[in-house]
Amino acid sequence: MQIELSAVHARHPALRPEAPDTLRGLDLRIGAGEAVALIGPSGAGKTSLLQLMGAALPPCQGRLLLDGQDPWRSGAAGLRALRRQLLLAPQTPPLPPRQRVVTAVLAARLPQWSLARSLMSLLRPQEPERALAALEALGLGDKLWERVDRLSGGERQRVGLARALVGEARLWLVDEPLSALDPTRAAEALELLLRTARARGVTLVASLHHVELALRSFTRVIGLREGELMFDRPAAEVSPALLSALYAQHESELLQPLASPEPPVVAPVPLTCR
Ligand SMILES: Nc1ncnc2c1ncn2[C@@H]1O[C@H](COP(=O)(O)OP(=O)(O)OP(=O)(O)O)[C@@H](O)[C@H]1O
């Protein structure tokens, strides 16, 4: 799915009238099948931009087009139809606590199913093999019948990603998909998302706090700060100076060094047994 933003401003409905717009004057074009990383300090507007692209937050000025169609001028049925074609994955997937993992993953099949089949799936999960394949790819094959509230934070996050894999959305908007994963799992999960998106021609926009991973894995990186686009460049052109300006006064968030440093020399720790 192609995304086009022209001079877009957006603000959350709960903002005080005197507060500035959350997103300000964004011009952006993302082609169908492209993969783009969104980076920027906390509060920069990454989540808001994903919500805007996912037709969950309307522009208050300017225009958003998804595949050439303005979701906010498509009527209620048109808006629903567009939303069915995209997946907006929040940082913490809203999973009902007592639900089985299989049912939570298969929720992404609902747009493809009739109402009768959707209701039937609540009693007897339909197409469980799809959920199993997605979970296995994410290293969670043994959790298919587990209850969601018995999973760790990182496992829940992977259940959220499994939803993307079983669905048929043409646009994946994923917010911090790796925040609860250890570095190895994070890199593997991101690689899986990118590979699958590429194979299916899905457009992928992911917000990432892990800057080094964003630069290593994506060819295009967008830097957002205070609701404005600071840069939109090939990853190879994102210099340390650009990153310093992007994260100025938020340096602590720029945790990962750009170049891999020498591995630290770890001194042996004496242990005393009593
Ligand atoms: N529902 C809301 N109502 C009012 N203001 C909001 C709402 N959600 C976000 N904001 C404000 O919009 C601005 C951008 O927030 P957003 O969550 O988009 O940033 P972010 O870059 O995703 O941050 P983080 O990296 O911490 O998740 C912030 O100032 C935030 O306080």
The ligand as an SDF file (V2000), in Angstrom:
LIG
                    3D

 31 33  0  0  0  0  0  0  0  0999 V2000
   -3.8650   10.3830   23.3790 N   0  0  0  0  0  0  0  0  0  0  0  0
   -3.1570   11.4860   23.5180 C   0  0  0  0  0  0  0  0  0  0  0  0
   -3.7320   12.6210   23.9240 N   0  0  0  0  0  0  0  0  0  0  0  0
   -3.0220   13.7750   24.0350 C   0  0  0  0  0  0  0  0  0  0  0  0
   -1.7120   13.8720   23.7360 N   0  0  0  0  0  0  0  0  0  0  0  0
   -1.0970   12.7680   23.3060 C   0  0  0  0  0  0  0  0  0  0  0  0
   -1.7770   11.5140   23.1880 C   0  0  0  0  0  0  0  0  0  0  0  0
   -0.8720   10.5940   22.7260 N   0  0  0  0  0  0  0  0  0  0  0  0
    0.2980   11.2480   22.6020 C   0  0  0  0  0  0  0  0  0  0  0  0
    0.1600   12.5370   22.9470 N   0  0  0  0  0  0  0  0  0  0  0  0
    1.2350   13.5580   22.9190 C   0  0  0  0  0  0  0  0  0  0  0  0
    1.7140   13.6370   21.5840 O   0  0  0  0  0  0  0  0  0  0  0  0
    3.1260   13.8060   21.5660 C   0  0  0  0  0  0  0  0  0  0  0  0
    3.7440   12.7080   20.7110 C   0  0  0  0  0  0  0  0  0  0  0  0
    3.5090   11.4630   21.3640 O   0  0  0  0  0  0  0  0  0  0  0  0
    3.8520   10.0870   20.6640 P   0  0  0  0  0  0  0  0  0  0  0  0
    3.3670    8.9990   21.5690 O   0  0  0  0  0  0  0  0  0  0  0  0
    3.3560   10.1110   19.2730 O   0  0  0  0  0  0  0  0  0  0  0  0
    5.4420   10.1480   20.6600 O   0  0  0  0  0  0  0  0  0  0  0  0
    6.5040    8.9800   20.4560 P   0  0  0  0  0  0  0  0  0  0  0  0
    7.5960    9.5190   19.6080 O   0  0  0  0  0  0  0  0  0  0  0  0
    5.8160    7.7410   19.9600 O   0  0  0  0  0  0  0  0  0  0  0  0
    7.0070    8.7440   21.9350 O   0  0  0  0  0  0  0  0  0  0  0  0
    7.6010    7.3920   22.6220 P   0  0  0  0  0  0  0  0  0  0  0  0
    8.8750    7.0910   21.9190 O   0  0  0  0  0  0  0  0  0  0  0  0
    7.8050    7.8270   24.0550 O   0  0  0  0  0  0  0  0  0  0  0  0
    6.5560    6.3210   22.4900 O   0  0  0  0  0  0  0  0  0  0  0  0
    3.5870   13.7710   23.0160 C   0  0  0  0  0  0  0  0  0  0  0  0
    3.7770   15.0950   23.4430 O   0  0  0  0  0  0  0  0  0  0  0  0
    2.4450   13.1400   23.7530 C   0  0  0  0  0  0  0  0  0  0  0  0
    2.3430   13.6230   25.0500 O   0  0  0  0  0  0  0  0  0  0  0  0
  1  2  1  0
  2  3  1  0
  2  7  2  0
  3  4  2  0
  4  5  1  0
  5  6  2  0
  6  7  1  0
  6 10  1  0
  7  8  1  0
  8  9  2  0
  9 10  1  0
 10 11  1  0
 11 12  1  0
 11 30  1  0
 12 13  1  0
 13 14  1  0
 13 28  1  0
 14 15  1  0
 15 16  1  0
 16 17  2  0
 16 18  1  0
 16 19  1  0
 19 20  1  0
 20 21  2  0
 20 22  1  0
 20 23  1  0
 23 24  1  0
 24 25  2  0
 24 26  1  0
 24 27  1  0
 28 29  1  0
 28 30  1  0
 30 31  1  0
M  END
$$$$
